[in-house]
Amino acid sequence: MSNLRSLSFDAIIIGGGGAGMRAALELAKSGKKTAVLSKVFPTRSHTVSAQGGITCAIASSDPDDDWRWHMYDTVKGGDYIADQDAAEYMCSEGPKAVFELEHMGLPFSRFDNGRIYQRPFGGQSKNFGEGGQAARTCAAADRTGHALLHTLYQNNLKNNTTFLNEWYAVDLVKNANGDVVGCIAMDIETGEVVHVKSKATVLATGGAGRIYASTTNALINTGDGIGMALRAGFPMQDMEMWQFHPTGIYGAGTLVTEGCRGEGGYLINKDGERFMERYAPNAKDLAGRDVVARSMVMEILEGRGCGEHGDHVFLKLDHLGDDVLGKRLPGIVELSKTFAHVDPASEPIPVVPTCHYMMGGIPTNVHGQAIMQDGDGKDRIVNGLFACGEAACVSVHGANRLGGNSLLDLVVFGRAAGMFIEGALNEGVDYLDASESDIATAMKRMSRWNESGDGESVPALKRELQAIMQNSFGVFREEENMQKGVRQLEELRARIGNAYLPDKSNAFNTARVEALELDNLMEVAEATAIAALDRKESRGAHSRYDYPDRDDVNWLKHSLYFPLEKRVGKRDVNFAPKTVDTFEPKIRTY
Amino acid sequence: MSTLQVSIYRYNPETDSAPYMQEFQVDTHGRDLMVLDVLHLMKEQDSGLAFRRSCREGVCGSDGMNMNGKNGLGCITPLSEVVKGNKLVLRPLPGLPVIRDLVVDMGLFYKQYERIQPYLLNSDPEPAIERLQSPEDRDKLDGLYECILCACCSTACPSFWWNPEKFVGPAGLLQSYRFLADSRDTATAERLAALEDPFSVFRCRGIMNCVAVCPKGLNPTRAIGKIREMLLADAT
């Protein structure tokens, strides 16, 4: 037998953010032997940084609100490659999931009538785009992610969930049939490496914004689940679709919520002009994030940027008054003072589009089951593997996510995955055990680092990777520059394969964790680059100078990146919601 | 001056028989970096240096540490705020066992948090929509729910140093009051009963180190005062 100690669970959930903890809660309540394995203590997960809120038609600000309007906005926001059955599921199940959070104790802000406070966010409309701006984002001041994550952790404590905190998942273990039957993981505190056996393995590892030099994402967002799935040979969907949030603080990258614009703030250029009126005459500053980010870059490129180098714009909030700033945006006031050295009550905040969210990820159905393609290009379920939250691509966000939809995504699909796994376990699902050589395969990468003798350093290689992605795969893209980026990444991959881990100690060795994370960043970056080069059109967040128009004839499709051949294929978008008529693709204007 | 003198607590249980202070020279290029940025520069000199970090914007609570004698978060503490005479001394949060370098074992701290039942308890049936709460009642949670569990307060508290097993400590008590103050929670009596011994709450001596160090500007001492009032009112 393998000399690794093994642990055995019905379900192992990798990642302790909102999606993972929502899935865990469902399973803990069911009495299944479940564990959450997280590289950080769960409340340190990146969900904690979400600010503005969770978008959902709970009909609080508008008693006539309708989840179908939210679904329409979501499909349009995603530039029509969101799967309509998935968007339907999220928007219709959403109210249940939000009320559950409230019942668990989430301290939502309130309207005078005692109901949950909702604010306007970008891309929101009433009556299928005909009824003007909606206010559909449920908020706990501007700390909704913090409130949500802590509430979920607290309720997992209440339900006695098992946590493997500060454990790092290294790679998936597949059996001889290709089913996922667990993972290799390391207890960071002791350095012990363990074989975790499980009938269901859920990747809830979040995003990978750290592939870019400038990102709103936490330092831990290194795409670990995506890296694990790619190394195991599973395809990734829509990896070219990265959201650049319009308002990252210039220089620091920290997020300034879209809720600022929802509460009445707006962007200005160096002439003090509210330039979004030109680009999106109706929605103005509350157009889709991709639209606003592009408009900002256009202003900067055309010489109307602010500051000494003309390389950012300003977000103006000083007209909102102390009451709105203090009650609705207290965290933003704090962050602006700390990272931009400005008090938004009197000065505008310097902002610039900043990498924020990965729309792509592990393709799944609404139950969180991971999907691959068989030889005929037909969908096939991957036995034992699940994904939810930002790591998954269900796809509800298509080519551009709407603000407030990420928190809804993670509670709705975390919950759905939990419920589905409970059902599958009740039916007695079981797979062939992994063999010695299956486990050895999953251990290869770890061993490589542990045996490295000399070579380049991890932080320097990481910086190079981030610079390549920033330079070649940013807000605007173009063939030649992307080809250069792909070549540079290819060369970088070889160098990372020979990189050096100087510190081989066991106790809380963060250098080893960062080395393992670098492999994942590399996987995510390459998938992104190759998929971006392949999609020859502009849609949502993927914007090309050389193909400036949307091409529905050829590209009303998901991209599917196959890591073994480094090939990009296509997958059909779902246009068959169960209870509403299909939203046919239309020209997308705001 | 652009070269900062940093003295940092080092301990690796595998190689060091005892902890020691190590000197680093860090080139800041004259910028007013955050302490966390300085740690990253130091880690490039010595990859073995261990510290926790995640959000790097003061909301996840990973990088609580002691900087020139005061607890705080490295990621939102600019050098201009802590450095004296071009010297920065970095130590792990005091009073908790050290795992490695700045990484402490937070087990006792979390145990006290778990002890206060940090979740809403409500025995009434759940309504079909949300439970209603007036804005005034919701306001009572401000200054309480924002805690990020960084442990800066509890590890600055002499009462917690003395009785970490029995005194809940400022972070746990702040959360205890967060649920006592929530109009939706129905377990007030049960919560108070679990706190009425001489240690859990009453070991707070009003030293207010917790208030002085909280990176989120919260006031655990005030919350503890409120719990005391509730306990005393309960007893009469």
Chai-1 contact restraints between the chains, C-beta under 6 A:
chainA,res_idxA,chainB,res_idxB,connection_type,confidence,min_distance_angstrom,max_distance_angstrom,comment,restraint_id
A,V40,B,S54,contact,1.0,0.0,6.0,A-B,restraint_1
A,T43,B,L149,contact,1.0,0.0,6.0,A-B,restraint_2
A,R44,B,S54,contact,1.0,0.0,6.0,A-B,restraint_3
A,R44,B,C60,contact,1.0,0.0,6.0,A-B,restraint_4
A,R44,B,S62,contact,1.0,0.0,6.0,A-B,restraint_5
A,V48,B,V59,contact,1.0,0.0,6.0,A-B,restraint_6
A,V48,B,C60,contact,1.0,0.0,6.0,A-B,restraint_7
A,S49,B,C55,contact,1.0,0.0,6.0,A-B,restraint_8
A,S49,B,V59,contact,1.0,0.0,6.0,A-B,restraint_9
A,F99,B,I129,contact,1.0,0.0,6.0,A-B,restraint_10
A,F99,B,E130,contact,1.0,0.0,6.0,A-B,restraint_11
A,E102,B,E130,contact,1.0,0.0,6.0,A-B,restraint_12
A,H103,B,E126,contact,1.0,0.0,6.0,A-B,restraint_13
A,G105,B,L120,contact,1.0,0.0,6.0,A-B,restraint_14
A,P107,B,L141,contact,1.0,0.0,6.0,A-B,restraint_15
A,P107,B,Y145,contact,1.0,0.0,6.0,A-B,restraint_16
A,R110,B,Q133,contact,1.0,0.0,6.0,A-B,restraint_17
A,R110,B,P135,contact,1.0,0.0,6.0,A-B,restraint_18
A,R110,B,R138,contact,1.0,0.0,6.0,A-B,restraint_19
A,G114,B,L132,contact,1.0,0.0,6.0,A-B,restraint_20
A,G114,B,Q133,contact,1.0,0.0,6.0,A-B,restraint_21
A,G114,B,S134,contact,1.0,0.0,6.0,A-B,restraint_22
A,I116,B,E130,contact,1.0,0.0,6.0,A-B,restraint_23
A,H146,B,V59,contact,1.0,0.0,6.0,A-B,restraint_24
A,Q154,B,P118,contact,1.0,0.0,6.0,A-B,restraint_25
A,Q154,B,Y119,contact,1.0,0.0,6.0,A-B,restraint_26
A,N155,B,Y119,contact,1.0,0.0,6.0,A-B,restraint_27
A,L157,B,E114,contact,1.0,0.0,6.0,A-B,restraint_28
A,K158,B,Y119,contact,1.0,0.0,6.0,A-B,restraint_29
A,E189,B,I99,contact,1.0,0.0,6.0,A-B,restraint_30
A,A218,B,S54,contact,1.0,0.0,6.0,A-B,restraint_31
A,A218,B,C55,contact,1.0,0.0,6.0,A-B,restraint_32
A,L219,B,R53,contact,1.0,0.0,6.0,A-B,restraint_33
A,L219,B,S54,contact,1.0,0.0,6.0,A-B,restraint_34
A,L219,B,R56,contact,1.0,0.0,6.0,A-B,restraint_35
A,I220,B,S54,contact,1.0,0.0,6.0,A-B,restraint_36
A,T254,B,E57,contact,1.0,0.0,6.0,A-B,restraint_37
A,T338,B,I76,contact,1.0,0.0,6.0,A-B,restraint_38
A,P459,B,E44,contact,1.0,0.0,6.0,A-B,restraint_39
A,P502,B,S47,contact,1.0,0.0,6.0,A-B,restraint_40
A,D503,B,S47,contact,1.0,0.0,6.0,A-B,restraint_41
A,D503,B,G48,contact,1.0,0.0,6.0,A-B,restraint_42
A,S505,B,E14,contact,1.0,0.0,6.0,A-B,restraint_43
A,A507,B,P13,contact,1.0,0.0,6.0,A-B,restraint_44
A,A507,B,E14,contact,1.0,0.0,6.0,A-B,restraint_45
A,A507,B,R100,contact,1.0,0.0,6.0,A-B,restraint_46
A,F508,B,A50,contact,1.0,0.0,6.0,A-B,restraint_47
A,F508,B,I99,contact,1.0,0.0,6.0,A-B,restraint_48
A,F508,B,R100,contact,1.0,0.0,6.0,A-B,restraint_49
A,F508,B,V103,contact,1.0,0.0,6.0,A-B,restraint_50
A,T510,B,A50,contact,1.0,0.0,6.0,A-B,restraint_51
A,A511,B,S47,contact,1.0,0.0,6.0,A-B,restraint_52
